[in-house]
Amino acid sequence: MTVVVLSASPNASGLTAACARSALEGASGEGADAREIRLNGAGIGLCRACGDGWGTCRGEHRCQVEDGFQDIHRRVIAADALVLVTPVYWGEMSESAKAFTDRLRRCEASAGSASRLAGKPVIAVAAAGGSGGGLVSCLGSIERLIQHLRARQFDLVSVNRWNREFKLRTIGESVAVMVRGNPAG
Ligand SMILES: Cc1cc2nc3c(=O)[nH]c(=O)nc-3n(C[C@H](O)[C@H](O)[C@H](O)COP(=O)(O)O)c2cc1C
């Protein structure tokens, strides 16, 4: 089984990075092929809302803006399961997570039940390392994203500075259970 862990913080040694590490350990501990993709620095630009609002995303389910998005889109489609780990910024997912998932949503949600993420298990992790506020709104928008993608919402995990220790274990366990339940591939 291939698990792609999308991490969306510019900080390579912060809370988000620790959450991504737990996810990778949980997956590889069950024998999965787990890879992290760091979205910051991956050269993913914003959706340009081509044409009168839709470009090739609508009919061809691919983004016509050629940049770092294409390769990661392919890898996400090829994966058996996804983990999205984002820091909480202003009660929302980070800018790099938003840039990638906005374009992913356009390409896949427009395919309806033929979305290449349909039924694919997803775990989302929101890491609020400041006040700890904004976890619900951040995970709420990710929940809508997962619905639009027609993926399977396996788990939504909120992490803050106070629950960090046991939530890191929770992430690893959640990913391990997801892998055990989806051994094919
Ligand atoms: C622009 C910005 C906005 C933030 N907004 C929030 C917030 O709404 N709630 C919160 O708890 N922390 C907030 N933080 C703090 C981050 O969630 C915290 O630093 C988190 O640990 C970042 O992940 P990192 O450890 O990977 O850098 C914000 C940080 C930044 C840079």
PDBQT file of the ligand as one rigid body, heavy atoms in Angstrom, charges set to zero:
ROOT
HETATM    1  C1  LIG A 201       0.236  33.321   9.838  1.00  0.00    +0.000 C 
HETATM    2  C2  LIG A 201       0.034  32.436  11.043  1.00  0.00    +0.000 A 
HETATM    3  C3  LIG A 201      -1.231  32.282  11.560  1.00  0.00    +0.000 A 
HETATM    4  C4  LIG A 201      -1.447  31.466  12.676  1.00  0.00    +0.000 A 
HETATM    5  N1  LIG A 201      -2.707  31.269  13.146  1.00  0.00    +0.000 NA
HETATM    6  C5  LIG A 201      -2.907  30.416  14.180  1.00  0.00    +0.000 A 
HETATM    7  C6  LIG A 201      -4.213  30.117  14.661  1.00  0.00    +0.000 A 
HETATM    8  O1  LIG A 201      -5.212  30.571  14.121  1.00  0.00    +0.000 OA
HETATM    9  N2  LIG A 201      -4.324  29.295  15.728  1.00  0.00    +0.000 N 
HETATM   10  C7  LIG A 201      -3.230  28.736  16.352  1.00  0.00    +0.000 A 
HETATM   11  O2  LIG A 201      -3.373  28.003  17.303  1.00  0.00    +0.000 OA
HETATM   12  N3  LIG A 201      -1.996  28.972  15.889  1.00  0.00    +0.000 NA
HETATM   13  C8  LIG A 201      -1.808  29.772  14.822  1.00  0.00    +0.000 A 
HETATM   14  N4  LIG A 201      -0.543  29.986  14.352  1.00  0.00    +0.000 N 
HETATM   15  C9  LIG A 201       0.539  29.239  14.954  1.00  0.00    +0.000 C 
HETATM   16  C10 LIG A 201       0.797  27.937  14.178  1.00  0.00    +0.000 C 
HETATM   17  O3  LIG A 201      -0.333  27.097  14.128  1.00  0.00    +0.000 OA
HETATM   18  C11 LIG A 201       1.910  27.189  14.858  1.00  0.00    +0.000 C 
HETATM   19  O4  LIG A 201       3.070  27.956  14.820  1.00  0.00    +0.000 OA
HETATM   20  C12 LIG A 201       2.121  25.862  14.237  1.00  0.00    +0.000 C 
HETATM   21  O5  LIG A 201       2.877  25.099  15.146  1.00  0.00    +0.000 OA
HETATM   22  C13 LIG A 201       2.845  26.033  12.938  1.00  0.00    +0.000 C 
HETATM   23  O6  LIG A 201       3.309  24.840  12.512  1.00  0.00    +0.000 OA
HETATM   24  P1  LIG A 201       4.859  24.552  12.537  1.00  0.00    +0.000 P 
HETATM   25  O7  LIG A 201       5.186  24.139  13.938  1.00  0.00    +0.000 OA
HETATM   26  O8  LIG A 201       4.957  23.478  11.547  1.00  0.00    +0.000 OA
HETATM   27  O9  LIG A 201       5.552  25.804  12.136  1.00  0.00    +0.000 OA
HETATM   28  C14 LIG A 201      -0.344  30.794  13.254  1.00  0.00    +0.000 A 
HETATM   29  C15 LIG A 201       0.943  30.951  12.704  1.00  0.00    +0.000 A 
HETATM   30  C16 LIG A 201       1.120  31.740  11.603  1.00  0.00    +0.000 A 
HETATM   31  C17 LIG A 201       2.522  31.836  10.999  1.00  0.00    +0.000 C 
ENDROOT
TORSDOF 0
